[in-house]
Amino acid sequence: MPDFHAGGAFTHPGGLHTKADLDRMKAKVAAREHPWIDAWEQFIADRKAQDTYRPAPGANMPSRQRAQDDATAMYYNALRWYISGDKSHAECAVRIANAWSEAVNARPANDYLSGIPTGSFALAGELLRVYPGWSAADFKRFKTMLTEHWYPKCHEFLTTHGGANETAYWANWDACNMLGVLAIGVLCDDRAKFDEAVEYFKNGKGMGSIKNAVPFRYPGGLGQWQESGRDQAHTMGGQGLLSEFCQVAWNQGLDLFSSEDNALLAGAEYTAQYTLWKGVPYTFYTNSNRANQPYISTNYHGRLDASHFELLYNHYVVRRGLKAPNVRHFAELRRPEPGETDVFGHGTLVYTLD
């Protein structure tokens, strides 16, 4: 982990992956080692990892879902270039980045979940910055798109929640905007934005701060997620976003994974245990909108639709040697981990450590 110095220089690349991470992936795939080669073969079959991908940019991000697809394709193609050396994929990523930065001239028109593609584009840009074929002028315009048009909406949500009570929104709304601010801070060497996101993670009033995302703790290393009474799909989405958040901070030398006595791991252990058809304790949850949730939701119960467990398994179990039996089992069942909707996924390829 790089050293963290408040106010100091950022590590680049230092979003989801450092140069050492990227070189590890490249070497493992070249040597055709398992499980990396299995994950690579799955990855290159992903439709968003093709150099023929065509983006659909809009001046005010008319569709956050399509924007997220385009950001994912930019990231996948940049990653595929680095591992394979095939410049056609880097050029595809550049085309996606430039198409968006040339088109955007306004804030996102849709809801505050526009923070999802905002963070994804910033993370994709942090990866693509190592490609020498992306011109300095185009990179600068891309950063301007993020700071002038997209960051303000993320910041507005985290500071005002659109005029609503902080508890009215679910954890994933905060999490995506937090990740957007953090990733922009890294990409643009903006310490103030980075610190803004970290402070919110630690002490924010909204439901995405780590204390509120995991409001109830139980024996056995379990932590109830804030959205557990809502449905398991959104629970997984919020966890995935906060997992990426902690990964970016880690690559900048700041350990947030261990915050609040490994609360993120406790939440993942709880959710994995429930998804794997084992019982979990549950505490009544409500908010300012009277959610009134006396029971854990069965919606999406048992569906392995999540691609952040390789990230968590490799950090907490492989790197730190902690016990996380449910996270381990979930990762094993999903391996090789595929791509996902709101996070990039393909974690077996990108996060597996020796």
Secondary structure by P-SEA (a helix, b strand, c coil): ccccccccccccccccccaaaaaaaaaaaaacccaaaaaaaaaaaccccccccccccccccccaaaaaaaaaaaaaaaaaaaacccaaaaaaaaaaaaaaaacccccccccccaaaaaaaaaaaaaaacccccccaaaaaaaaaaaacccaaaaaaaaccccccccccccaaaaaaaaaaaaaaaaaaccaaaaaaaaaaacccccccccccccccccccbbbbcccccccaaaaaaaaaaaaaaaaaaaaacccccccccaaaaaaaaaaaaaaacbbbbbcccccccccccccccccccccccccaaaaaaaacccccccccaaaaaaaaaaccbbbbcccccccccccccc
